[in-house]
Amino acid sequence: MNKNYKSMILKRIQDTLPQKYLLILHINNFYHNREFKWKELSERLSFIKQDVLRNYLSELKKEGLLSITKKGPKNWVYIATKNLFKKAKSIEIKLKSTSDYLDEIPSNSIKLRGNLRLIQRGIHLEIYSGILAKNSRLKEIYCKIFRCHNYFFIKPSDRGNKLISRNNNYSVEISIPKYIIYEPELSILNKKSLPVEIYITPNEWSLKLEDFFTESKFNRELVKSLSSKFKINVLPSHNYKIYDIWRFDVLLEEGVIEISAYNPKTKGGPHSTSSSVIRSKILDGLLYSLENKKPSIIILHKSWYKKEHMRDLVVMLRKYDCHLLFTGFRDGWADKLILKIESILKK
């Protein structure tokens, strides 16, 4: 994480502490094992009213956290006790455990997409995920939100902010504390929403990677087989109301995969209605490969291979790293295609 961002977030969290706790931390940091006087302390902590500060010092003395010694007329000096150092340490430990930043994203996390929005009641984070939308309607889910670099990391918690299912099947939203939003982000949010990346660790949510692919059972079956061979970080954009250039069922660093289990039951030619849908999927794959110099794979029902125009396409598209694969989508179909997919994506 950018050190400036990290220190900024920590300072904002500290600023939310009770003033008495800030006083204890200040004494621990600046007057560890040395005497200090009222004037010096009150000048350093000018944001605390003097009568309030005197009351806090009196409370700390009663609690055994400070000792006060008179060294002459109107010359009182304070010194912290071991109990104050212990108290300060416990506050720091609590501060660390509740702080809202991470130095790095856990390696077994997956990436979701979302939007930050500034609303009248504060800042909301919208998360695009069909499975989280479904689960948040079934039960109450509370979360803890962290920052790491420019990303968000979210994990379920007994306490925290509640996931709210929106009036759709593809997203949830959660209110987030303003102090974890960076100043440049706030300036953008004053004008428009801000697309962001969100990471979660599926097993913390009692979920598997394939559970996030809610479009069809075929997507889930393929992802389950692929996850043992490839790292799948980007989830299917069909789950999002985001108008990406490319919309594929599975997006990998190595390439993309689109699936259609539709079984053509007519003898329609290349310009039939059913063919036009498949043709659109193939065209997306071809354009992706040409623009990104990466392979695209379109998995179709094996009945399509019986059509002459489709067999011609297989040969032609292969020259441009766009590959058509065919299967009957019966039990174990994904596992049977893995070797072919791997040879294409890892060549």
Number of C-alpha atoms within 10 A of each C-alpha: 15 11 10 9 19 19 13 17 21 18 12 14 18 17 12 10 12 9 17 17 16 18 19 22 20 16 22 20 11 11 15 16 13 12 14 18 13 16 9 9 17 15 11 11 16 10 10 16 10 14 8 12 20 14 12 17 20 15 14 20 18 11 12 13 20 20 17 16 11 10 9 8 6 7 10 14 16 20 20 23 17 14 14 22 19 13 16 21 15 12 17 15 12 11 15 13 10 12 18 21 22 16 12 12 18 12 7 12 18 20 17 23 21 24 17 24 22 19 12 6 7 11 18 18 22 23 24 25 24 22 18 24 22 17 14 18 15 10 9 11 19 18 17 17 21 20 25 19 15 14 16 24 24 16 16 18 15 9 10 15 18 19 25 19 23 14 9 10 18 20 25 26 22 18 21 20 13 15 16 21 18 15 13 8 13 17 10 14 17 11 10 12 17 15 14 16 15 25 22 19 21 17 11 13 13 8 13 14 18 20 18 21 26 19 14 12 12 18 22 21 19 22 22 18 18 21 12 9 12 15 13 20 17 15 23 21 22 20 22 20 11 14 9 10 8 12 21 21 23 24 19 15 12 16 19 22 23 21 20 18 15 15 14 13 9 8 9 12 14 15 10 11 11 16 16 13 14 18 15 11 18 22 14 19 29 22 15 21 21 14 8 10 12 19 23 32 25 22 21 21 17 17 14 19 18 10 14 11 12 17 13 11 15 15 13 13 18 15 9 17 20 28 24 22 16 17 17 12 18 7 9 11 16 21 14 12 17 15 11 11 18 14 9 18 18 10 7
